[in-house]
């Protein structure tokens, strides 16, 4: 095993409410948010650093006046094979990752959360590099003469489906009416607060990341992501190579031939709308072979059946019809 180096960074998240005497929160709202912060920071770290550094997210919480405060600590491990880490522009330190996401001082307005709030679900018309400021991108949205300048790294995050899914997850307590706002803090000092209307704008941008792509040299290469898929119009022929799923609330066809998805469905005897699959999936942008984005599921990490409804039975194979004999 390669030697490694570790560094730690801390930040705080407060879910702010109205009731001074209520310091509790529904676990169905809090648990997804905690998991989502872990997913968000790991996905952002992977987007920037690939397999050169891993990110672990630790948490503890306490109650304060009108809010449920969570103390997060990131533990980033850098392989010793990455030489001169802090001076390597190709690798992002944990502090840089947190700033790009927008949960620490310095870039809360121009970080990912701030940018998603500004975009408010509007289509991106153009994303142009700023020659005078390397690493910066000017964003113009549909129907708006205003522009917004962010780092190209932040724009990359805003196009990452796993990152956007995690951002949505962090806002679950507000969407479930368990809190009125989410606030990012550093050393107990508030940095930025996103209220209900801000949260709606962020969610709108997460649900529809559409618009132009910021073209990079390696963008046409296939990319493996961790994704959550929901069965959508199950295919009743187990040998079918592609199944239809909802991915980020949009229907896609994904190649399942490398998995046991169909075999397990036959074993259960049925498949349901909204069966939940957490998977590793290869996403290939359009190219000469595929006119549209191609999705291929590599591995199923977790499966959660949907709430029981009318079953959609899968056929293991066709049977010949039995002829009825009539008495003479």
C-alpha positions as CSV (number, residue, x, y, z in Angstrom):
1,X,0.0,0.0,0.0
2,X,1.4,3.4,-0.9
3,X,2.3,5.9,1.8
4,X,-0.1,8.7,2.3
5,X,-0.5,12.2,3.6
6,X,-3.6,13.5,5.4
7,X,-5.1,17.0,5.9
8,X,-8.2,18.1,7.7
9,X,-10.6,21.0,7.1
10,X,-13.7,22.0,9.1
11,X,-16.9,23.8,8.3
12,X,-20.4,24.1,9.9
13,X,-23.9,23.8,8.6
14,X,-26.9,25.2,10.5
15,X,-30.5,24.3,9.6
16,X,-32.4,27.3,10.9
17,X,-36.0,27.3,12.1
18,X,-38.5,29.6,13.9
19,X,-39.2,27.7,17.1
20,X,-36.9,28.5,20.0
21,X,-37.9,25.4,21.9
22,X,-37.7,22.9,19.1
23,X,-34.3,21.3,18.8
24,X,-35.3,18.1,17.1
25,X,-35.5,17.1,13.4
26,X,-37.2,14.3,11.6
27,X,-34.6,11.6,10.8
28,X,-36.1,11.2,7.3
29,X,-35.1,14.7,6.6
30,X,-31.8,14.9,8.4
31,X,-30.3,11.5,7.5
32,X,-30.4,12.1,3.7
33,X,-28.9,15.5,4.2
34,X,-26.0,14.1,6.2
35,X,-25.4,11.4,3.6
36,X,-25.7,14.0,0.8
37,X,-22.9,16.2,2.3
38,X,-20.6,13.2,2.3
39,X,-21.6,12.4,-1.3
40,X,-21.2,16.0,-2.4
41,X,-17.7,16.4,-1.0
42,X,-16.5,13.0,-2.2
43,X,-17.9,13.6,-5.7
44,X,-16.3,17.1,-5.9
45,X,-13.0,15.6,-4.7
46,X,-13.2,12.9,-7.3
47,X,-14.1,15.4,-10.0
48,X,-10.9,17.4,-9.3
49,X,-8.5,14.7,-8.1
50,X,-9.6,11.4,-9.6
51,X,-7.9,8.6,-7.7
52,X,-5.0,10.8,-6.4
53,X,-6.8,11.7,-3.2
54,X,-9.7,10.3,-1.2
55,X,-12.2,12.3,1.0
56,X,-13.9,11.2,4.2
57,X,-16.5,13.3,5.9
58,X,-16.9,13.2,9.7
59,X,-19.8,14.8,11.7
60,X,-21.0,15.8,15.1
61,X,-23.9,18.0,16.0
62,X,-25.2,20.3,18.7
63,X,-28.3,22.4,19.3
64,X,-28.3,26.2,19.3
65,X,-30.9,29.0,19.4
66,X,-33.4,28.3,16.7
67,X,-31.2,25.9,14.8
68,X,-29.8,22.4,14.4
69,X,-26.0,22.9,14.0
70,X,-23.8,20.3,12.4
71,X,-20.0,20.4,12.6
72,X,-18.4,18.7,9.6
73,X,-14.7,17.7,9.3
74,X,-13.2,16.5,6.1
75,X,-10.3,14.1,6.2
76,X,-8.5,14.0,2.9
77,X,-5.9,11.4,2.1
78,X,-3.3,12.0,-0.6
79,X,-1.2,9.2,-2.0
80,X,2.5,9.8,-1.6
81,X,2.9,9.1,-5.2
82,X,1.5,12.5,-5.9
83,X,4.6,14.6,-5.6
84,X,4.7,18.1,-4.2
85,X,1.0,18.0,-3.5
86,X,0.4,21.6,-2.4
87,X,2.3,23.0,-5.3
88,X,0.7,20.7,-7.9
89,X,-2.0,22.7,-9.7
90,X,-3.5,19.5,-11.0
91,X,-4.6,18.5,-7.5
92,X,-7.1,20.3,-5.2
93,X,-6.4,20.5,-1.5
94,X,-9.3,19.9,0.8
95,X,-9.7,23.6,1.5
96,X,-9.9,24.3,-2.2
97,X,-12.6,21.6,-2.7
98,X,-14.7,23.2,0.1
99,X,-14.3,26.7,-1.4
100,X,-15.3,25.5,-4.9
101,X,-18.4,23.8,-3.4
102,X,-19.1,27.1,-1.6
103,X,-19.3,26.1,2.0
104,X,-16.3,28.1,3.4
105,X,-15.1,31.6,3.3
106,X,-13.8,33.3,0.2
107,X,-16.1,31.8,-2.4
108,X,-19.5,31.4,-0.8
109,X,-21.1,33.7,-3.4
110,X,-19.2,32.4,-6.4
111,X,-19.1,28.8,-5.2
112,X,-21.4,26.1,-6.5
113,X,-24.3,26.9,-4.1
114,X,-24.1,30.6,-5.0
115,X,-24.0,29.9,-8.7
116,X,-26.9,27.5,-8.7
117,X,-29.0,30.1,-6.8
118,X,-28.1,32.8,-9.4
119,X,-28.9,30.5,-12.3
120,X,-32.3,29.6,-10.8
121,X,-33.0,26.8,-13.3
122,X,-32.4,29.1,-16.4
123,X,-30.8,27.7,-19.5
124,X,-27.2,28.6,-20.0
125,X,-26.7,30.2,-23.4
126,X,-22.9,30.6,-23.2
127,X,-19.9,29.8,-21.0
128,X,-16.8,31.6,-22.2
129,X,-13.3,31.6,-20.8
130,X,-11.9,34.9,-19.6
131,X,-8.6,35.5,-21.3
132,X,-7.5,38.1,-18.8
133,X,-8.3,35.8,-15.9
134,X,-7.1,32.2,-16.5
135,X,-9.5,29.7,-14.9
136,X,-12.5,32.0,-14.9
137,X,-15.7,31.6,-17.0
138,X,-18.4,34.1,-17.8
139,X,-21.9,32.6,-17.8
140,X,-24.8,34.1,-19.7
141,X,-28.3,32.6,-19.2
142,X,-31.4,32.7,-21.4
143,X,-33.5,35.8,-21.2
144,X,-31.1,37.7,-19.0
145,X,-28.6,40.3,-20.0
146,X,-26.7,39.8,-16.8
147,X,-23.6,37.6,-16.6
148,X,-22.0,35.7,-13.8
149,X,-18.3,35.0,-13.5
150,X,-17.2,31.8,-11.8
151,X,-14.2,29.5,-11.8
152,X,-14.2,26.9,-14.5
153,X,-13.9,24.3,-11.7
154,X,-17.2,25.5,-10.2
155,X,-18.8,25.2,-13.7
156,X,-17.5,21.6,-13.9
157,X,-19.2,20.8,-10.7
158,X,-22.4,22.3,-11.9
159,X,-22.4,19.8,-14.8
160,X,-21.7,16.8,-12.6
161,X,-25.0,14.8,-12.1
162,X,-23.7,13.1,-8.9
163,X,-22.7,16.5,-7.4
164,X,-26.1,18.0,-8.3
165,X,-28.0,15.1,-6.8
166,X,-26.0,15.5,-3.6
167,X,-26.6,19.3,-3.4
168,X,-30.4,18.6,-3.6
169,X,-30.0,16.1,-0.8
170,X,-28.4,18.6,1.5
171,X,-31.5,20.7,1.2
172,X,-33.9,18.0,2.3
173,X,-34.7,19.5,5.8
174,X,-35.9,22.7,4.1
175,X,-37.9,20.9,1.5
176,X,-39.5,18.8,4.3
177,X,-40.4,22.0,6.2
178,X,-38.1,20.9,9.1
179,X,-36.1,24.2,8.7
180,X,-36.5,27.6,7.1
181,X,-33.0,28.1,5.9
182,X,-29.5,26.6,5.6
183,X,-26.5,28.5,6.8
184,X,-22.8,27.8,6.2
185,X,-20.5,28.8,9.0
186,X,-16.8,28.8,9.8
187,X,-15.6,28.9,13.4
188,X,-19.1,29.7,14.5
189,X,-19.2,32.8,12.3
190,X,-22.1,32.9,9.6
191,X,-20.8,33.1,6.1
192,X,-23.9,32.8,3.9
193,X,-27.6,31.9,4.4
194,X,-29.9,30.4,1.8
195,X,-33.6,30.9,2.6
196,X,-36.6,29.1,1.2
197,X,-36.7,31.0,-2.1
198,X,-32.9,30.6,-2.5
199,X,-33.3,26.9,-1.9
200,X,-36.0,26.7,-4.6
201,X,-33.7,28.4,-7.0
202,X,-30.9,26.0,-6.2
203,X,-33.1,22.9,-6.6
204,X,-34.4,24.2,-9.9
205,X,-30.8,24.4,-11.2
206,X,-30.1,20.9,-9.9
207,X,-33.1,19.4,-11.6
208,X,-32.3,21.0,-14.9
209,X,-28.5,21.5,-15.5
210,X,-29.2,22.0,-19.2
211,X,-27.4,24.4,-21.4
212,X,-24.1,24.6,-23.2
213,X,-21.2,22.5,-22.2
214,X,-17.8,24.0,-21.3
215,X,-15.6,22.0,-23.7
216,X,-12.4,20.5,-22.3
217,X,-9.9,18.4,-24.0
218,X,-10.9,15.2,-22.3
219,X,-14.6,15.8,-22.3
220,X,-15.4,13.2,-25.0
221,X,-13.9,10.4,-22.9
222,X,-16.3,8.0,-21.1
223,X,-16.7,8.8,-17.4
224,X,-17.7,6.5,-14.5
225,X,-20.1,8.0,-12.0
226,X,-22.0,6.8,-9.0
227,X,-25.7,7.3,-9.7
228,X,-29.1,6.7,-8.3
229,X,-31.6,5.2,-10.9
230,X,-35.3,4.5,-10.6
231,X,-36.9,1.8,-12.7
232,X,-39.2,3.5,-15.3
233,X,-41.3,1.3,-17.5
234,X,-39.6,-2.0,-16.7
235,X,-38.8,-4.2,-19.7
236,X,-40.5,-7.6,-19.4
237,X,-38.0,-9.5,-21.5
238,X,-35.1,-10.4,-19.2
239,X,-32.7,-10.7,-22.2
240,X,-33.3,-7.1,-23.2
241,X,-29.9,-5.3,-23.2
242,X,-31.3,-1.9,-22.2
243,X,-33.7,-1.0,-19.4
244,X,-35.5,2.3,-19.0
245,X,-34.7,4.3,-15.8
246,X,-35.2,7.8,-14.4
247,X,-31.8,9.5,-13.9
248,X,-31.9,12.9,-12.3
249,X,-35.7,12.9,-13.0
250,X,-35.2,12.3,-16.7
251,X,-35.8,9.0,-18.6
252,X,-32.8,7.2,-20.0
253,X,-32.0,3.8,-21.5
254,X,-29.1,2.1,-19.8
255,X,-27.2,-1.0,-20.8
256,X,-27.6,-3.6,-18.1
257,X,-25.8,-6.6,-19.7
258,X,-22.8,-6.4,-17.3
259,X,-25.1,-6.7,-14.3
260,X,-27.5,-9.2,-12.6
261,X,-30.4,-6.6,-12.7
262,X,-32.6,-8.7,-15.0
263,X,-31.7,-12.0,-13.3
264,X,-32.5,-10.7,-9.8
265,X,-35.8,-9.2,-11.0
266,X,-36.8,-12.6,-12.4
267,X,-35.8,-14.2,-9.1
268,X,-38.1,-11.7,-7.2
269,X,-40.8,-12.6,-9.7
270,X,-41.7,-9.0,-10.4
271,X,-40.4,-5.5,-11.2
272,X,-41.9,-2.3,-10.0
273,X,-41.9,1.3,-11.1
274,X,-39.5,3.3,-8.9
275,X,-37.4,0.4,-7.8
276,X,-34.3,2.2,-6.7
277,X,-30.8,1.2,-7.9
278,X,-27.6,2.8,-6.7
279,X,-25.0,2.0,-9.4
280,X,-21.6,2.7,-10.9
281,X,-22.4,3.8,-14.4
282,X,-20.2,4.6,-17.4
283,X,-21.5,7.7,-19.2
284,X,-20.2,8.3,-22.8
285,X,-20.9,11.6,-24.5
286,X,-22.3,11.5,-28.1
287,X,-19.7,10.4,-30.6
288,X,-19.5,8.7,-34.0
289,X,-20.8,5.4,-32.6
290,X,-23.6,6.9,-30.4
291,X,-25.6,10.0,-31.5
292,X,-26.8,10.4,-28.0
293,X,-25.2,10.0,-24.5
294,X,-24.7,6.3,-23.9
295,X,-25.3,4.9,-20.4
296,X,-23.8,1.5,-19.3
297,X,-24.3,0.2,-15.8
298,X,-21.1,-1.4,-14.5
299,X,-22.0,-2.5,-11.0
300,X,-25.1,-2.4,-8.7
301,X,-24.1,-1.0,-5.3
302,X,-27.5,-1.1,-3.6
303,X,-31.1,-2.0,-4.4
304,X,-34.2,-0.8,-2.7
305,X,-37.6,-2.1,-3.9
306,X,-40.4,0.4,-4.4
307,X,-43.5,0.4,-2.3
308,X,-45.6,-2.6,-3.3
309,X,-48.1,-2.0,-6.1
310,X,-49.5,-4.0,-8.9
311,X,-46.7,-6.3,-9.9
312,X,-45.2,-6.4,-13.4
313,X,-44.2,-10.0,-13.8
314,X,-41.1,-10.8,-15.8
315,X,-41.1,-13.7,-18.2
316,X,-38.2,-16.1,-17.9
317,X,-38.9,-17.4,-21.4
318,X,-41.7,-18.0,-23.9
319,X,-43.9,-21.1,-23.5
320,X,-45.7,-22.9,-26.3
321,X,-49.5,-22.6,-26.1
322,X,-51.3,-25.8,-24.9
323,X,-53.8,-27.0,-27.4
324,X,-57.2,-28.0,-26.0
325,X,-58.7,-31.2,-27.0
326,X,-62.4,-31.4,-27.8
327,X,-64.4,-34.5,-27.3
328,X,-65.8,-36.1,-30.4
